[in-house]
Every structure is written in structure tokens, then in C-alpha cells.
Amino acid sequence: MAKKIWYSSPLNLYWNELYPTQKKITPHLTDEQIYSGFKYTFINKPLEEGESSENRELLLTGLEMWKEDYTRELLHIFFQEKQLKEFLEKIPLSDLSGIKTYLYQTGKNKKVIYIKAGSQKNCVVYSFGLHIPYETDGYAFSFNIYEDKTLELFFTHGKQQGGLTDKFYPDLLKENDAKSITLAKIFRLAINTIAYMKCFPECVVDGVPKITIDRNEKRTENNITFEISEKVAELETSGKSIIPHFRKGYFKLLSSDFYTHKKGQLIFVNETMVKGKAKTVYTSDKINSIKSFDEK
């Protein structure tokens, strides 16, 4: 019997908890009116005991993501294989500066309003929901890249919400606690997902992949599926399943004038030897009898 296929859903906190609770109380209100009510409450309601202003800001940012979703504007990305998520979580951000530059240059400019500061900034915004096969909670990401190339990320995963900037990412890599490791993985997953889409457009397919178990997800027509590129993985068949073996590497912006025809492109740099030849270097068993230049 074929394995049943199902996918995680993003923004569960809003779709499965906040929205149905409010809809039950006020069934006559439209989604837009419910959104406006939530926004007014989040901005004006006094902080509860143990609640911080940062937590309230995260709720507001997630609310904007939810609005994008119910107005059918949010991009939904489906990973054809679960291993792709694990792969993108691990890819080091060796050229984060180059990736930010590329995304800023190729993205759409928007104005982001900061309620508390009473100001707005120009930036490039990327927002998307991420569906992973055989997981319960999907991810929702929204990150802004400003003119000075500072990157600010917001995410929601189930009931977990968080935010950080690229300035603090190096600090996470120095820590070994579970929270820091998880945040670093989420940060890489968000950045590398967009880098993957930009680098391998031939692997981006319109629509939703095959799903055999309906979980009543809120899906729009703005759906794409990520297939696995042969440039990052070799696919092996084991019985009826296809097992991807991913290669080590990282995304890089070609910024040098050396790349005459490819300058400005985002590429995947493969760190492993593929279809190459290896040479074995033998060491003499008399190596200890050989004196170095400094010893002579």
C-alpha cells in the first residue's frame, strides 16, 4: 500500500486558535473586520502579566502575515521531499552578505510601518508559508532587507514565534543550547529557501504536489512546489521510493569582474567532488629521517 502523503500548515496559531474562537463569538463579522479587531486589541490592550512588548510586536507581525493569507496574497511553498528542509537548514550562510545584496536587488520594494516609532522605512519584503511533508506545523516567514542590507526576520511555527536580525546570527553559532541551535536552523531555512528558489527556477513548479490526506488547510491559488535539483543532490531509487543524497555546499553571489558573463548571478557552490578523479598521496615510511629546511 502506498504511503499516505500529507503536509504541514503555516499560521496554525491564527487559523486554528485565534480566528475560530473569535468567529464563534462574532459569526456576523467578516475576516477583514476580525483582522481589524485583532489589530486594535494588540495595539491598545495593556500588556498582561508576563507579556512583553516584544511578544505583542510578534503577534502583530504574524497578524499581518495572516491578513496576506486570507486575502490570497501569501505565497505557499511546498517541499516535494522532507529531506529538502533538512538540507536547507544545514547549508552554511558563507556568503550571507552576497545573498542579501542579490535579494535586495531582485525583490519588490515596500514601505514597512513601525507603529511604536511612528515611522516607516523602505525595504524589500519576502513573505511565504512553508509546507513540509509529514509534519504538523508549517512555517510562515517574513523578512525585510533594508537599504543598508540589514536583514530582519520574523517567523511563526505552530505556537512558537520569534524574530532576529542577521546581526545576531553569528552569536547564535557560538552557543550550544537548544534554543540557539533551533533559531540558527530556522534562520538558515528561511534565507536558503529563497536562495534555492532564485538559484534553481527550473525546480519551481506551479501548484500543489500530490496530497492523499486532506487536513483542511487554508490554501490559495498562489502555490508552488520545490523539486530537488540534480545540482544539489543525487537521486537513488530504493524499491518504490526515491532517496535524495544531498551534496555539501553553499549559495554564493558572483560579484567579481572575473565572472564576465555570470557576474551578479546567485549560484550553488558544490563542496564535494562530483564525477571527478581522486589521487592518493603516499607518505614515505622514512619521513622521520628527513630534516626540514629550518633544521639544516
C-alpha positions in Angstrom: 0.0 0.0 0.0 1.3 3.4 -1.0 2.3 5.8 1.8 -0.3 8.4 2.6 1.0 11.9 1.9 0.1 15.0 4.0 1.7 18.4 4.6 2.1 20.8 7.5 0.2 24.1 7.6 1.5 27.5 8.4 -0.1 30.1 10.7 -1.9 27.5 12.8 -2.0 29.9 15.8 -4.1 32.2 13.8 -6.2 29.8 11.7 -6.8 27.1 14.3 -7.0 29.1 17.5 -7.5 32.9 17.4 -9.7 33.1 14.3 -12.2 30.3 15.1 -12.5 31.5 18.6 -13.4 35.0 17.5 -15.6 33.7 14.6 -17.6 31.7 17.1 -18.2 34.8 19.2 -18.9 37.1 16.3 -20.1 35.0 13.3 -21.5 38.0 11.6 -18.1 39.7 11.2 -16.1 39.5 8.0 -12.5 38.4 8.0 -11.4 42.0 7.4 -13.4 43.1 10.5 -11.9 40.3 12.6 -8.5 41.4 11.5 -9.2 45.0 12.4 -10.4 43.9 15.8 -7.3 41.8 16.5 -5.1 44.7 15.4 -6.8 47.2 17.6 -6.6 44.9 20.6 -3.0 44.0 20.1 -2.0 47.7 19.8 -4.2 49.1 22.6 -4.8 46.4 25.1 -2.5 46.7 28.2 0.2 44.0 28.5 -0.8 41.1 30.6 1.3 39.8 33.4 4.4 38.1 32.0 3.8 39.5 28.5 6.4 41.7 26.9 6.1 44.4 24.3 8.3 42.2 22.0 5.7 39.4 22.2 3.0 41.8 21.3 5.0 43.0 18.3 5.4 39.4 17.2 1.7 38.9 17.4 1.1 42.0 15.2 3.7 40.8 12.6 2.0 37.4 12.5 -1.3 39.1 12.1 -0.1 40.9 9.0 1.0 37.5 7.6 -2.4 36.1 8.4 -4.0 39.0 6.5 -1.9 38.2 3.5 -3.1 34.7 3.7 -6.8 35.3 3.9 -6.6 37.9 1.1 -4.9 35.2 -1.0 -1.7 37.1 -1.4 0.7 34.9 0.6 3.0 32.6 -1.4 2.7 29.0 -0.3 5.8 26.8 -0.9 5.6 23.0 -0.8 8.7 20.9 -0.4 8.3 17.7 -2.5 10.7 15.9 -0.2 11.1 16.4 3.5 14.9 16.0 3.2 15.0 19.3 1.4 14.1 21.1 4.6 16.9 19.3 6.5 19.3 20.2 3.7 18.4 23.9 3.7 18.6 24.1 7.5 22.2 22.9 7.3 23.6 24.9 4.4 26.1 27.4 5.9 25.5 31.1 5.1 29.1 31.5 3.9 28.1 34.4 1.6 25.2 36.0 3.6 26.3 39.4 2.5 26.1 38.5 -1.2 22.7 36.7 -0.8 21.3 39.8 0.9 22.6 42.0 -1.9 21.1 39.8 -4.5 17.7 39.5 -2.8 17.5 43.3 -2.3 18.3 43.9 -5.9 15.8 41.4 -7.3 12.9 41.8 -4.8 10.0 44.2 -4.7 10.3 47.4 -2.6 7.7 48.1 0.0 7.2 50.5 2.9 7.1 49.0 6.4 5.3 50.9 9.1 6.6 50.8 12.7 3.7 51.6 14.9 5.5 52.4 18.1 8.1 54.6 16.4 5.5 56.3 14.2 7.8 56.0 11.2 8.2 53.9 8.0 11.2 52.5 6.1 11.8 51.4 2.5 12.8 47.8 2.3 12.4 44.6 0.2 9.9 42.2 1.8 9.8 38.4 1.3 6.8 36.6 2.9 5.8 33.0 2.4 4.3 30.0 4.1 6.3 26.8 4.0 4.6 23.3 3.9 6.7 20.3 4.9 5.6 16.7 4.2 4.7 14.6 7.2 4.9 17.4 9.7 2.1 19.1 11.7 3.1 22.7 11.9 4.3 24.6 8.9 6.4 27.7 8.9 5.5 31.3 8.0 8.3 33.6 7.2 8.5 37.3 6.6 11.9 39.1 6.3 12.8 42.6 5.4 16.0 43.7 3.7 16.7 47.4 4.2 18.8 49.8 2.1 21.8 49.3 4.3 21.4 45.5 3.7 20.3 44.8 7.2 18.1 41.7 7.3 15.2 41.4 9.8 13.4 38.0 10.0 10.1 37.2 11.6 8.8 33.6 11.8 5.9 31.6 13.2 5.9 27.8 13.7 2.9 26.4 15.5 2.6 28.4 18.7 6.2 29.5 18.5 7.0 32.9 17.3 10.3 34.8 17.0 12.4 37.4 15.3 16.0 38.2 14.8 18.3 40.1 12.5 21.4 38.9 10.7 23.5 41.0 13.2 22.7 38.4 15.9 23.1 35.3 13.8 26.9 34.9 14.4 26.2 35.0 18.1 23.8 32.0 17.8 26.5 30.0 16.2 28.7 30.4 19.3 26.0 28.9 21.5 25.2 25.2 22.1 21.9 25.5 23.8 18.8 24.0 22.1 17.1 27.4 21.6 20.1 29.0 19.9 20.6 25.9 17.7 16.9 25.9 16.7 16.9 29.7 15.9 20.0 29.3 13.7 18.4 26.4 11.8 15.2 28.5 11.3 17.2 31.5 10.1 19.1 29.4 7.6 15.9 27.6 6.4 14.3 31.0 5.6 17.2 32.5 3.8 18.2 29.3 1.9 14.6 28.6 0.8 14.5 31.9 -1.1 18.1 31.4 -2.4 17.1 28.0 -3.6 14.1 29.4 -5.5 16.2 32.1 -7.1 19.1 29.7 -7.9 17.0 26.9 -9.4 13.9 28.3 -11.0 13.7 25.2 -13.2 12.8 23.3 -10.0 9.9 25.5 -9.0 6.6 24.1 -10.3 3.2 25.8 -10.1 0.6 24.2 -7.9 0.4 21.8 -5.0 2.0 18.3 -5.0 0.0 15.1 -4.6 -1.7 15.0 -1.2 -3.7 11.9 -0.2 -4.7 13.1 3.3 -6.8 16.3 3.4 -6.0 18.3 6.6 -8.4 21.2 5.7 -5.5 23.6 5.1 -6.3 27.1 4.1 -4.8 27.1 0.6 -4.9 29.7 -2.1 -4.1 29.6 -5.8 -0.7 31.1 -5.0 1.1 27.8 -4.5 4.4 26.4 -5.8 6.2 23.2 -5.3 10.0 22.8 -4.9 11.5 19.8 -6.7 15.0 18.7 -5.9 17.8 19.9 -8.3 20.3 17.4 -9.6 22.9 20.1 -8.9 22.4 19.7 -5.1 21.5 16.0 -4.8 21.9 12.7 -6.4 18.7 10.6 -6.5 18.8 6.9 -5.9 15.9 4.6 -6.2 15.2 2.1 -3.4 12.3 -0.1 -4.3 9.4 2.3 -5.0 10.9 5.3 -3.1 13.4 7.9 -4.3 16.1 8.8 -1.8 18.0 12.0 -2.3 21.6 12.3 -1.1 22.5 15.9 -0.8 25.9 17.4 -1.5 27.6 19.8 0.8 27.8 23.4 -0.5 26.5 26.9 -0.1 24.9 29.7 -2.1 27.1 32.5 -3.4 26.7 35.7 -5.3 29.2 36.1 -8.2 30.3 39.6 -7.7 33.8 39.7 -9.1 34.6 41.1 -12.5 36.3 37.8 -13.2 32.9 36.3 -14.0 32.4 38.2 -17.2 29.1 36.6 -18.2 27.8 35.4 -14.9 28.5 38.4 -12.7 25.5 39.1 -10.5 24.1 35.6 -10.6 23.3 33.5 -7.5 24.8 30.1 -7.7 25.2 26.9 -5.6 28.9 26.1 -4.9 29.4 22.4 -4.6 32.0 21.5 -2.0 32.1 17.8 -2.9 33.8 16.1 -5.8 31.3 15.0 -8.3 32.3 12.8 -11.3 35.9 13.7 -10.6 39.0 11.7 -10.1 40.8 11.3 -6.7 44.5 10.9 -6.2 46.1 9.2 -3.2 49.2 10.8 -1.7 51.6 8.3 -0.2 53.9 9.2 2.7 57.3 7.7 3.0 57.9 5.4 5.9 61.2 7.2 6.4 59.6 10.6 6.8 61.1 11.0 10.3 64.6 10.8 8.9 64.0 13.8 6.7 65.0 17.1 8.2 63.1 20.3 7.5 64.8 23.3 5.9 64.9 25.1 9.3 66.7 22.2 10.9 69.5 22.3 8.3 
